[in-house]
Amino acid sequence: MSDTRILAFYSGAGPDSRGRLLSEIQNWSDDKLERTHDYIQWLFPLDEPSGFNVEAPVLDASAIHEFGSRIELRRNLRVSFLRMLSFYGLEPLHSHAPKVVRAASFAERSRNWITPSNHNHLRITRMLKSLRLLGLEAESAAFFESLKGIYREEGAKADPGISEESFEFWQSAALC
């Protein structure tokens, strides 16, 4: 049976399992995004159950097809992506091909996620895979390229904030 909740949520016609609308979550403060742990599975759904949020929708072939064929769903997914980029201190560079670069807030924002074993590393893995599954492959690739540069810089430090394991998960999520 198809889980149509994600389509209602992303079209603005229905809430997540906690009664929150997509636009509401997209407008949360950075602090609220950091403190709350059950929204990321709704903003970036996957085709497998969440190990952390049993209420999260699971994408099936029909939902994936809907995202591929409905521009408003992809547009709303892109807004979620842009919001999370800002949360991480990143921003899109408007050019011929999508590119993600460090924003002016990167130094401040990166302190919240470039630390060993940070839960945001799991969120990033989910984002990369979800974007790719739902028709924003170029955005997923651009995000990964930015992360690759950040990882290289971290790897040169005595105490890197991003582990090789996290990077391998990101690479797998972005390139599979």
Short mmCIF file of the C-alpha atoms (twelve columns), coordinates in Angstrom:
data_MODEL
# 
_entry.id   MODEL 
# 
loop_
_atom_site.group_PDB 
_atom_site.id 
_atom_site.type_symbol 
_atom_site.label_atom_id 
_atom_site.label_alt_id 
_atom_site.label_comp_id 
_atom_site.label_asym_id 
_atom_site.label_seq_id 
_atom_site.Cartn_x 
_atom_site.Cartn_y 
_atom_site.Cartn_z 
_atom_site.pdbx_PDB_model_num 
ATOM 1   C CA . MET A 1   0.000  0.000  0.000   1 
ATOM 2   C CA . SER A 2   1.339  3.413  -0.969  1 
ATOM 3   C CA . ASP A 3   2.088  5.932  1.777   1 
ATOM 4   C CA . THR A 4   0.440  9.055  0.385   1 
ATOM 5   C CA . ARG A 5   1.163  11.150 3.489   1 
ATOM 6   C CA . ILE A 6   4.432  12.415 2.016   1 
ATOM 7   C CA . LEU A 7   2.661  13.621 -1.130  1 
ATOM 8   C CA . ALA A 8   0.076  15.489 0.946   1 
ATOM 9   C CA . PHE A 9   2.822  16.932 3.138   1 
ATOM 10  C CA . TYR A 10  4.956  18.094 0.214   1 
ATOM 11  C CA . SER A 11  2.010  19.514 -1.695  1 
ATOM 12  C CA . GLY A 12  0.991  21.542 1.366   1 
ATOM 13  C CA . ALA A 13  -2.291 19.663 1.765   1 
ATOM 14  C CA . GLY A 14  -1.427 17.734 4.915   1 
ATOM 15  C CA . PRO A 15  0.756  17.727 8.008   1 
ATOM 16  C CA . ASP A 16  3.488  15.380 9.146   1 
ATOM 17  C CA . SER A 17  2.764  12.835 11.886  1 
ATOM 18  C CA . ARG A 18  3.111  15.572 14.538  1 
ATOM 19  C CA . GLY A 19  0.652  17.964 12.862  1 
ATOM 20  C CA . ARG A 20  3.313  20.282 11.399  1 
ATOM 21  C CA . LEU A 21  3.098  21.674 7.884   1 
ATOM 22  C CA . LEU A 22  6.030  21.720 5.479   1 
ATOM 23  C CA . SER A 23  6.113  25.525 5.313   1 
ATOM 24  C CA . GLU A 24  6.154  25.712 9.110   1 
ATOM 25  C CA . ILE A 25  9.234  23.471 9.379   1 
ATOM 26  C CA . GLN A 26  10.981 25.288 6.534   1 
ATOM 27  C CA . ASN A 27  10.620 28.516 8.531   1 
ATOM 28  C CA . TRP A 28  11.978 27.206 11.826  1 
ATOM 29  C CA . SER A 29  14.972 28.888 13.393  1 
ATOM 30  C CA . ASP A 30  18.364 27.207 13.215  1 
ATOM 31  C CA . ASP A 31  18.112 26.462 16.935  1 
ATOM 32  C CA . LYS A 32  14.790 24.671 16.492  1 
ATOM 33  C CA . LEU A 33  16.153 22.678 13.546  1 
ATOM 34  C CA . GLU A 34  19.089 21.611 15.706  1 
ATOM 35  C CA . ARG A 35  17.001 20.699 18.774  1 
ATOM 36  C CA . THR A 36  14.234 18.825 16.957  1 
ATOM 37  C CA . HIS A 37  15.065 15.373 15.659  1 
ATOM 38  C CA . ASP A 38  11.900 14.007 14.041  1 
ATOM 39  C CA . TYR A 39  11.423 16.335 11.066  1 
ATOM 40  C CA . ILE A 40  14.348 15.398 8.811   1 
ATOM 41  C CA . GLN A 41  12.670 12.129 7.808   1 
ATOM 42  C CA . TRP A 42  9.731  14.148 6.496   1 
ATOM 43  C CA . LEU A 43  11.789 16.827 4.752   1 
ATOM 44  C CA . PHE A 44  13.987 14.189 3.101   1 
ATOM 45  C CA . PRO A 45  12.069 10.915 2.878   1 
ATOM 46  C CA . LEU A 46  13.727 7.660  1.819   1 
ATOM 47  C CA . ASP A 47  12.654 4.353  0.351   1 
ATOM 48  C CA . GLU A 48  13.516 2.542  3.580   1 
ATOM 49  C CA . PRO A 49  12.090 2.839  7.102   1 
ATOM 50  C CA . SER A 50  13.758 5.235  9.495   1 
ATOM 51  C CA . GLY A 51  15.553 3.649  12.414  1 
ATOM 52  C CA . PHE A 52  14.861 6.781  14.465  1 
ATOM 53  C CA . ASN A 53  11.325 7.836  13.558  1 
ATOM 54  C CA . VAL A 54  8.771  5.053  13.162  1 
ATOM 55  C CA . GLU A 55  6.167  7.654  12.143  1 
ATOM 56  C CA . ALA A 56  8.186  8.714  9.091   1 
ATOM 57  C CA . PRO A 57  6.823  7.958  5.635   1 
ATOM 58  C CA . VAL A 58  8.576  5.437  3.407   1 
ATOM 59  C CA . LEU A 59  8.837  6.207  -0.289  1 
ATOM 60  C CA . ASP A 60  7.565  3.665  -2.764  1 
ATOM 61  C CA . ALA A 61  7.860  3.649  -6.553  1 
ATOM 62  C CA . SER A 62  4.593  5.577  -6.898  1 
ATOM 63  C CA . ALA A 63  5.703  8.420  -4.592  1 
ATOM 64  C CA . ILE A 64  9.097  8.612  -6.289  1 
ATOM 65  C CA . HIS A 65  7.320  8.825  -9.659  1 
ATOM 66  C CA . GLU A 66  5.074  11.620 -8.351  1 
ATOM 67  C CA . PHE A 67  8.088  13.684 -7.295  1 
ATOM 68  C CA . GLY A 68  9.594  13.093 -10.729 1 
ATOM 69  C CA . SER A 69  6.472  14.239 -12.545 1 
ATOM 70  C CA . ARG A 70  5.158  17.045 -10.314 1 
ATOM 71  C CA . ILE A 71  7.177  20.237 -10.426 1 
ATOM 72  C CA . GLU A 72  5.572  21.665 -7.261  1 
ATOM 73  C CA . LEU A 73  6.806  18.713 -5.203  1 
ATOM 74  C CA . ARG A 74  10.362 19.152 -6.488  1 
ATOM 75  C CA . ARG A 75  10.128 22.925 -5.987  1 
ATOM 76  C CA . ASN A 76  9.107  22.395 -2.344  1 
ATOM 77  C CA . LEU A 77  11.895 19.824 -1.919  1 
ATOM 78  C CA . ARG A 78  14.344 22.394 -3.264  1 
ATOM 79  C CA . VAL A 79  13.102 24.905 -0.644  1 
ATOM 80  C CA . SER A 80  13.766 22.294 2.064   1 
ATOM 81  C CA . PHE A 81  17.232 21.733 0.614   1 
ATOM 82  C CA . LEU A 82  18.004 25.460 0.566   1 
ATOM 83  C CA . ARG A 83  16.810 25.827 4.150   1 
ATOM 84  C CA . MET A 84  19.101 23.044 5.306   1 
ATOM 85  C CA . LEU A 85  22.023 24.458 3.326   1 
ATOM 86  C CA . SER A 86  21.560 27.698 5.255   1 
ATOM 87  C CA . PHE A 87  21.410 25.710 8.505   1 
ATOM 88  C CA . TYR A 88  24.841 24.247 7.658   1 
ATOM 89  C CA . GLY A 89  26.306 27.605 6.612   1 
ATOM 90  C CA . LEU A 90  26.200 26.832 2.909   1 
ATOM 91  C CA . GLU A 91  24.410 28.391 -0.042  1 
ATOM 92  C CA . PRO A 92  23.819 27.756 -3.724  1 
ATOM 93  C CA . LEU A 93  25.974 29.543 -6.242  1 
ATOM 94  C CA . HIS A 94  23.775 30.527 -9.133  1 
ATOM 95  C CA . SER A 95  25.615 29.372 -12.199 1 
ATOM 96  C CA . HIS A 96  25.008 27.184 -15.229 1 
ATOM 97  C CA . ALA A 97  25.240 24.002 -13.159 1 
ATOM 98  C CA . PRO A 98  24.205 23.780 -9.507  1 
ATOM 99  C CA . LYS A 99  27.040 24.503 -7.104  1 
ATOM 100 C CA . VAL A 100 27.099 24.737 -3.319  1 
ATOM 101 C CA . VAL A 101 29.554 27.091 -1.618  1 
ATOM 102 C CA . ARG A 102 30.259 28.337 1.873   1 
ATOM 103 C CA . ALA A 103 28.071 31.197 3.006   1 
ATOM 104 C CA . ALA A 104 29.261 34.106 5.130   1 
ATOM 105 C CA . SER A 105 27.804 32.235 8.134   1 
ATOM 106 C CA . PHE A 106 29.878 29.082 7.530   1 
ATOM 107 C CA . ALA A 107 32.412 29.586 10.330  1 
ATOM 108 C CA . GLU A 108 29.641 30.059 12.890  1 
ATOM 109 C CA . ARG A 109 27.222 27.422 11.548  1 
ATOM 110 C CA . SER A 110 29.861 24.744 10.968  1 
ATOM 111 C CA . ARG A 111 30.597 24.622 14.705  1 
ATOM 112 C CA . ASN A 112 27.207 22.930 15.088  1 
ATOM 113 C CA . TRP A 113 27.950 20.046 12.729  1 
ATOM 114 C CA . ILE A 114 31.656 19.683 12.027  1 
ATOM 115 C CA . THR A 115 32.373 17.742 15.192  1 
ATOM 116 C CA . PRO A 116 33.125 14.030 15.619  1 
ATOM 117 C CA . SER A 117 30.083 11.702 15.620  1 
ATOM 118 C CA . ASN A 118 27.658 14.589 15.137  1 
ATOM 119 C CA . HIS A 119 24.034 13.602 14.435  1 
ATOM 120 C CA . ASN A 120 23.987 16.076 11.535  1 
ATOM 121 C CA . HIS A 121 26.281 13.725 9.606   1 
ATOM 122 C CA . LEU A 122 23.365 11.261 9.489   1 
ATOM 123 C CA . ARG A 123 21.014 14.035 8.395   1 
ATOM 124 C CA . ILE A 124 23.377 14.926 5.557   1 
ATOM 125 C CA . THR A 125 23.483 11.295 4.398   1 
ATOM 126 C CA . ARG A 126 19.686 11.249 4.314   1 
ATOM 127 C CA . MET A 127 19.536 14.532 2.419   1 
ATOM 128 C CA . LEU A 128 21.963 13.384 -0.277  1 
ATOM 129 C CA . LYS A 129 20.097 10.145 -0.883  1 
ATOM 130 C CA . SER A 130 16.622 11.704 -0.781  1 
ATOM 131 C CA . LEU A 131 17.537 14.485 -3.213  1 
ATOM 132 C CA . ARG A 132 18.902 11.911 -5.630  1 
ATOM 133 C CA . LEU A 133 15.848 9.636  -5.312  1 
ATOM 134 C CA . LEU A 134 13.351 12.456 -5.784  1 
ATOM 135 C CA . GLY A 135 14.687 14.122 -8.912  1 
ATOM 136 C CA . LEU A 136 17.214 16.634 -7.603  1 
ATOM 137 C CA . GLU A 137 20.281 14.653 -8.628  1 
ATOM 138 C CA . ALA A 138 22.241 17.755 -9.647  1 
ATOM 139 C CA . GLU A 139 21.623 19.386 -6.258  1 
ATOM 140 C CA . SER A 140 22.693 16.207 -4.466  1 
ATOM 141 C CA . ALA A 141 25.889 16.086 -6.532  1 
ATOM 142 C CA . ALA A 142 26.631 19.777 -5.907  1 
ATOM 143 C CA . PHE A 143 26.081 19.343 -2.173  1 
ATOM 144 C CA . PHE A 144 28.392 16.324 -2.145  1 
ATOM 145 C CA . GLU A 145 31.120 18.221 -4.022  1 
ATOM 146 C CA . SER A 146 31.001 20.958 -1.395  1 
ATOM 147 C CA . LEU A 147 31.122 18.388 1.400   1 
ATOM 148 C CA . LYS A 148 34.077 16.702 -0.277  1 
ATOM 149 C CA . GLY A 149 36.093 19.923 -0.069  1 
ATOM 150 C CA . ILE A 150 35.131 20.437 3.565   1 
ATOM 151 C CA . TYR A 151 36.076 16.837 4.358   1 
ATOM 152 C CA . ARG A 152 39.494 17.249 2.706   1 
ATOM 153 C CA . GLU A 153 40.209 20.311 4.853   1 
ATOM 154 C CA . GLU A 154 39.056 18.511 7.984   1 
ATOM 155 C CA . GLY A 155 41.233 15.514 7.149   1 
ATOM 156 C CA . ALA A 156 44.327 17.721 7.284   1 
ATOM 157 C CA . LYS A 157 43.613 18.646 10.920  1 
ATOM 158 C CA . ALA A 158 44.969 16.790 13.931  1 
ATOM 159 C CA . ASP A 159 41.414 16.223 15.205  1 
ATOM 160 C CA . PRO A 160 39.102 16.185 12.174  1 
ATOM 161 C CA . GLY A 161 35.426 16.904 12.770  1 
ATOM 162 C CA . ILE A 162 34.287 14.590 9.980   1 
ATOM 163 C CA . SER A 163 35.243 10.926 10.093  1 
ATOM 164 C CA . GLU A 164 36.204 8.809  7.122   1 
ATOM 165 C CA . GLU A 165 33.132 6.690  7.902   1 
ATOM 166 C CA . SER A 166 30.792 9.696  7.629   1 
ATOM 167 C CA . PHE A 167 32.386 10.717 4.351   1 
ATOM 168 C CA . GLU A 168 32.007 7.185  2.960   1 
ATOM 169 C CA . PHE A 169 28.303 7.243  3.839   1 
ATOM 170 C CA . TRP A 170 27.931 10.608 2.090   1 
ATOM 171 C CA . GLN A 171 29.762 9.325  -0.962  1 
ATOM 172 C CA . SER A 172 27.587 6.221  -1.136  1 
ATOM 173 C CA . ALA A 173 24.397 8.265  -0.730  1 
ATOM 174 C CA . ALA A 174 25.389 10.773 -3.405  1 
ATOM 175 C CA . LEU A 175 26.792 8.425  -6.002  1 
ATOM 176 C CA . CYS A 176 24.642 5.287  -5.896  1 
# 
